[in-house]
Amino acid sequence: MDIALVVSDVDGTLVTTDKRLTPATIDAVKRLDAAGIAFTVASARPPVGFKALVEPLNLRLPMGAFNGGTVVGPDLVPLSQVLIPEETAREAVDHLLRAGIDVWVFAHGLWTLRDPGAPYTDLERRTLGVEPEVVADFGPLLGAAQKIVGVGDDGLARAESELSKALGARAGIERSQAYYLDITPPGVSKGGFIVEMSRRLGIASERIATLGDAGNDVAMFKASGLSIAMGNAGPEVKGAATSVTADNDADGFAQAIDRIVLC
């Protein structure tokens, strides 16, 4: 394929499990640039989570944060932004809290939570490179919520099913990791970000390659001509892709660029 743009997920794809960019990954992005192929990222991360990627990868194009709900430039300044409707946000938070699931709310560019010692907060600190804001009440934030996350190992599958039925088309509900259930604005997906980049750059979708590992990457796969699932992806994600590479801890991203995109 005559690929002109590569769009990659970040966690579980571009970085290792311990959130590192490997030298092989950095070099692979440089090889894309040398071949005249543009590169950017789309992630469930908030914009601040891209900060550590911009310089080593020489990112120059818009990036899709919050699964594409917020598009930012390399300076992390929003170019466009969609919020979760306030009533929907309140319903989602209430449902998660009643189910005994930890909740994070991303609003006004901040990561907020109620318990800074809860599971996965240390992982998110390392991922984003920032400290959370601790609040007693999410209420004042829910009119400006960019993303809500249900966090944990237990109860997420049931919460995902129940929220999908309760909220319907009023929100996007997807797993970004096995332990993160993301609630995002309605109509927002990484697939929409691919469509937007196709329009912005004048590149046909058939000339766009995407890489990912999680359920929220499937919409991105469907919107692109070449889709590559990581070896650490689940069976459904692999089944939705046109190719599969090695896992993210074995330089699967770099292998995909060399063996599939640039071959």
LOGU-113902 format. One record per residue: z, y, x of N, C-alpha, C in turn; residue in three letters. Coordinates in steps of 0.2 Angstrom, whole numbers, plus 2048, in hexadecimal, padded with zeros to 3 digits. Last residue first. Layout:
N
ZYXZYXZYXALA ...
***
This chain:
263
8147F68268107F08298097F1828CYS 81D7FF8218188018278147FC829LEU 8237F88178207FE81681B80081BVAL 8277EB81D8247EC8168207F2815ILE 82C7EB8298287E58278257E6821ARG 8327F882B82D7F68308297F082DASP 83A7FA8208357FF8228307FC826ILE 8427EE82083D7EF81A8387F581CALA 8497F082B8447EA82B83F7EB825GLN 8517FB82884C7FB82D8477F682DALA 8587F581D8547FA81C84F7FB821PHE 85F7EA82385A7E981F8567EE81DGLY 8697E982D8637EE82E85E7EC82AASP 8737E182986F7DE82D8687E282EALA 87A7E781F87E7E68258797E382AASP 8717E78148727ED8178767ED81DASN 8667D881686B7DC81386D7E2817ASP 8547D881585A7D58188607DA815ALA 84A7D980684B7DA80E8527D780FTHR 83D7D67FB8447D67FC8457D6804VAL 8327DE7EF8337DA7F583B7DA7F6SER 8327E37E282C7DF7E482D7DB7EBTHR 8407E07D783D7E37DD8367DF7DEALA 8477D97CE8447DF7CB83F7E27D1ALA 84E7CF7D48487CD7D08447D37CDGLY 8587D77DB8527D47DF84C7D27DALYS 85F7D97CF85C7DF7D38567DC7D7VAL 8637CD7CC85F7D17C785C7D67CBGLU 86B7C87D78647C57D58607C97D0PRO 8717D67E18717D07DD86B7CE7DAGLY 86E7DA7F386E7DB7EC86F7D57E7ALA 86E7D78008747D77FD8747D97F5ASN 8617DA8038637D380386A7D2800GLY 85A7E67F985D7E47FF8607DD7FEMET 8497E87F28507E77F18537E47F8ALA 83D7F37F083F7EF7F58477EE7F4ILE 82D7F77E98347F77E88377F27EDSER 8208027E78227FC7EB82A7FD7EBLEU 81E80B7DD8188067DE81B8007E2GLY 82B80F7D18278107D782280A7D8SER 83380E7C682F8147C682A8147CDALA 83A8027C88358027C38308087C3LYS 8438067D283E8017D38388027CEPHE 84B80F7CA8478117D084180D7D2MET 8518067C284D80B7BF84880E7C4ALA 8587FF7CC8537FB7C884E8007C5VAL 8638057D185D8067D48578037D1ASP 86E8017C986C8087C88658097CCASN 8727F57CF86E7F57C886B7FC7C7GLY 86E7F57E08727F57DB86E7F67D4ALA 8667F77EC86A7F17EB86D7F07E5ASP 8567FE7F285C7FE7EF85F7F77EEGLY 8478087F584C8037F78538047F4LEU 83680C7F183D80D7F08418077F2THR 8278157F482B80F7F58328107F4ALA 81981B7EC82081C7EE8238157EEILE 80C81A7E780D81C7EF81481D7F1ARG 80D8197DA80B8137DD80C8147E5GLU 8108267D68158227D681381B7DASER 8078337E080782E7DB80D8297DBALA 80E8427E480D83B7E780D8377E1ILE 81284F7E380B84E7E18098477E4GLY 81F8537E581B8527EB8138517E9LEU 8238547D782485A7DC8208597E2ARG 8208487D281D84E7CF81E8547D4ARG 82783F7D982083E7D981D8447D6SER 8348447D68318457DD82A8447DDMET 8358407C98358477CB8328487D2GLU 8348327CA82F8367C682F83D7C8VAL 8408307D183A82E7D48348327D0ILE 8498357C78498387CE8428377D1PHE 84882B7BE8468327BC8458367C2GLY 84E8207C58468207C38448277C1GLY 85B8247C58578247CB84F8247CALYS 85E82D7B685D8277BA85A8287C0SER 8628347A68628357AE86282E7B1VAL 86483379985D83479B85C8357A3GLY 87483B79986F837796868838798PRO 87E83B7A887B83E7A387583A79FPRO 88882C7AC8848327AE8818357A8THR 8948227B28928257AB88E82B7ADILE 8958137BB89381A7BB89181C7B4ASP 8A18097C289D80A7BC89C8117BBLEU 8A48007D08A38077CD89E8067C7TYR 8A47F37D58AB7F67D38AA7FD7D1TYR 8977F07D989B7EC7D48A17EF7D1ALA 88F8007D78927FB7DB8957F67D6GLN 8898067CD8878087D38898037D9SER 8858017BD8898007C38868027C9ARG 88380D7AF8818087B48868077B9GLU 87E8167A28848127A488280D7A9ILE 87B82679C8798217A087F81D7A3GLY 87D82B78B87F82B79287C826796ALA 87982A77E87C83078087E831787ARG 87381F77A86F82377E872829780ALA 88381777987C81677887881B77DGLY 89181777888D81D77A88681D779LEU 89480A774897810771893816772ALA 88D80177C88C80177588F807772LYS 89180578988A805787889805780SER 89F80278889C80978889580A787LEU 89F7F47878A17F878289F7FF782GLU 8997F17948967EF78D8987F3788SER 8A27F779D89B7F979D8977F7796GLU 8AE7F179A8AD7F87988A67FA798ALA 8AB7E479E8AC7E57978AB7EC795ARG 8A97E77AC8A37E37A88A47E57A0ALA 8B57EC7B08AF7F07AF8AA7ED7ABLEU 8C07E37B18BF7E77AA8B97EB7AAGLY 8C47E57C28C57E27BB8C37E67B5ASP 8C27EE7CC8BF7E77CD8C07E37C6ASP 8BD7FF7CB8C27F97CB8BE7F37CCGLY 8BA80E7C28BB80B7C88C08057C8VAL 8AE8187BA8B38137B98B480F7BFGLY 8A98287BC8A98217BF8AF81E7BDVAL 89E8357B78A58317B68A482A7B9ILE 8968437BC89683C7BC89D83A7BBLYS 8978507B889084E7BA8908467BBGLN 89F85A7AC89F8537B08988527B1ALA 8A38657A589F8667AB89E85F7AFALA 8AC86279C8A786679A8A286779FGLY 8B685C7A28B285779F8AC85B79CLEU 8C18627A88BB8617AC8B585E7A8LEU 8CC8637A08C88697A28C28687A6PRO 8D08547A08CD85879A8C985E79CGLY 8D684D7A98CF84E7AA8CC8537A5PHE 8E68507B08E28507AA8DB8527ABASP 8EB8517BC8EF84D7B78EB84C7B1ALA 8E184F7CB8E38527C58E784E7C1VAL 8DC8517DC8E184D7D78E28517D1VAL 8CD8507E48D28557E08D68507DBGLU 8CA8467F38CA8487EC8CF84D7E9PRO 8C384B8028C98497FF8C884A7F7GLU 8B484580A8B884A8078BE847804VAL 8AA83B80E8AD83F8138B1845810GLY 8A58318068A38388048A583D80ALEU 8A982580B8A38268098A182D809THR 8B782780D8B38268138AB827811ARG 8BB8298008BC82E8058B882D80BARG 8B781D7FB8B38237F88B58287FDGLU 8C18158018BA8138028B681A800LEU 8CC81A7FB8CB81B8028C4819804ASP 8CB8167EE8CB81E7F08CA81F7F7THR 8CC8097EB8C580C7ED8C58137EETYR 8DB8097E18D58067E58CF8097E6PRO 8E48197E38E18137DF8DC8107E3ALA 8EA8247E88EB81E7EB8E88187E8GLY 8E882F7E08E482F7E68E58287EAPRO 8E582F7CF8E982B7D48E682B7DBASP 8DC8377C98E38387C78E78357CCARG 8CE8417CF8D183B7CD8D883C7CCLEU 8BE8487D48C58497D18C78427CFTHR 8B48507DE8B684A7DC8BD84A7DATRP 8A985E7DA8AF85C7DD8B08547DALEU 89F8657D489E8637DB8A48607DEGLY 8A38677C78A386C7CB8A286B7D3HIS 8A88557C78A685B7C38A78617C8ALA 8AB8457C58A784A7CA8A58507C6PHE 8B983B7C38B48407BF8B18447C5VAL 8BE82A7C28BD8307C68B88357C2TRP 8CB81F7BC8C58247BA8C48297C0VAL 8D080E7BA8D08157BD8CA8197BCASP 8D38077AA8CE8077B08CF80E7B3ILE 8D980479E8DD8037A48D98037ABGLY 8D38077938D18007958D57FF79CALA 8D68147918D980F78D8D880878FARG 8CD81979B8D481979C8D8815797LEU 8C08167958C281379C8CA81379DLEU 8C181E78A8C08177898C2814790HIS 8C382B78F8C882878A8C782178AASP 8B682D7968BD82D7998C282A795VAL 8AD82C78B8AD8277908B4827794ALA 8B18377838B18307808B182B786GLU 8AF84278C8B68407898B6839786ARG 8A184178D8A58407938AC83E791ALA 89D84378089B83D7838A083C789THR 8A185177F8A384C77A8A284577DGLU 8998577898A085678A8A3851785GLU 88B84E79188D85278B89585178BPRO 88984F7A388B84B79D88D84F797ILE 87C85A7A98838587A88848537A3LEU 87185C7B687285A7AF8798587AFVAL 8688677C186E8647C086F8627B8GLN 85F86C7D085F86B7C98658677C7SER 8628707DC85C8727DA85B8717D2LEU 8728737E486E8707DF8688747DDPRO 8738717F68738767F086F8737EAVAL 87286A8018768677FC87786C7F6LEU 86886D80A86E87180B87386F805ASP 85D86580586186380B86786780DPRO 8608667F385C8677F98608657FFGLY 86385B7E58658607EA8608617F0VAL 8658577D58608577DA86285D7DFVAL 86E84D7CA86F8547CE86A8537D4THR 86B8417C586D8467C186D84D7C4GLY 8688377CE86383B7CC8648417C8GLY 8748317D086F82D7CD8698317CBASN 87B83B7D787D8397D08788367CDPHE 86C8437DF8738417DF87583F7D8ALA 85E8427E88608417E186883E7E2GLY 85784F7F285A8497F185D8487EAMET 8488577F884D8577F38508507F3PRO 84585580A8438558048498567FFLEU 84B85481784885A81584685B80EARG 85584C82385384C81C85185381ALEU 85884682F85384B82F85084C827ASN 86183C83185B83A82E85684082DLEU 86C84483686983E83A86383C837PRO 86D84E82C86B85083386884A836GLU 87084881F86B84D82086884D827VAL 87B83F81E87583C81F86F841821LEU 88784681C88784282288083F823ALA 88484B80F88584F81488484C81BLYS 88484480387E84480787F84780EPHE 88F8467FD88F83F80088883F804GLY 88E8527F68928527FC89184B800VAL 88784D7EA8848517EF8878517F6PRO 88E83D7E688D8447E58898477EBPRO 88582D7E58898327E88888397E5ARG 87B8257E08808277DB88582C7DEALA 86B82B7E68718287E787682A7E1SER 85D82C7F085F82D7E98668287E9ALA 8548347FE8598307FB85B8317F4VAL 84483580784A83880484F832801THR 83683781083B83380F84183780CPHE 82483681382A83981282F835810ALA 81A83182081D82E81A823832819ILE 81483282D812837827815835821GLY 81982B83781382883381182C82EALA 82483183B81E83183F81882F83CALA 82C82E82F82A835831824835835ASP 82E82183282B82382C82882A82DLEU 83582283E82E81E83E82A820837ARG 84182783983D82B83E83682883ELYS 84681D83284482382E83F827833VAL 84881483D843812837841818834ALA 85281A84384C81A847846818842ASP 85D81983A85B82083C85481F83FILE 85E80B83A85C80E834859815836THR 86280884785B80584585980983EALA 86E80E84886981184C86280E849PRO 87580F83787480C83D86E80F841THR 88181882F87A818830879815837LEU 88F81082688C81382C88481382CARG 89780B81D89581181C891815822LYS 89B7FE81D8A080282089D809820ASP 88F7F88198957F781589A7FC817THR 88280481F8867FE81F88C7FE81ATHR 87580D81587B80D81A87E806819VAL 86B80A80D86A80E81386F80E818LEU 87380080486B80080686A80480DTHR 87F80280187D7FB8008767FB802GLY 87C8137FD88180E7FE87F8077FCASP 86E8187FA872819800877813801VAL 85C8157F68638167F48678167FBASP 84E81E7FC8538197FC85981A7F9SER 83D8207FB8438237F884881D7F8VAL 82E82580383382080383A823800VAL 81D82980182482B800829825800LEU 81182380381282A80581982D805ALA 80981480680F81780480F81E807ILE 7FD80B8027FD812805803816803ASP 8007FA804800800800800806804MET 
***
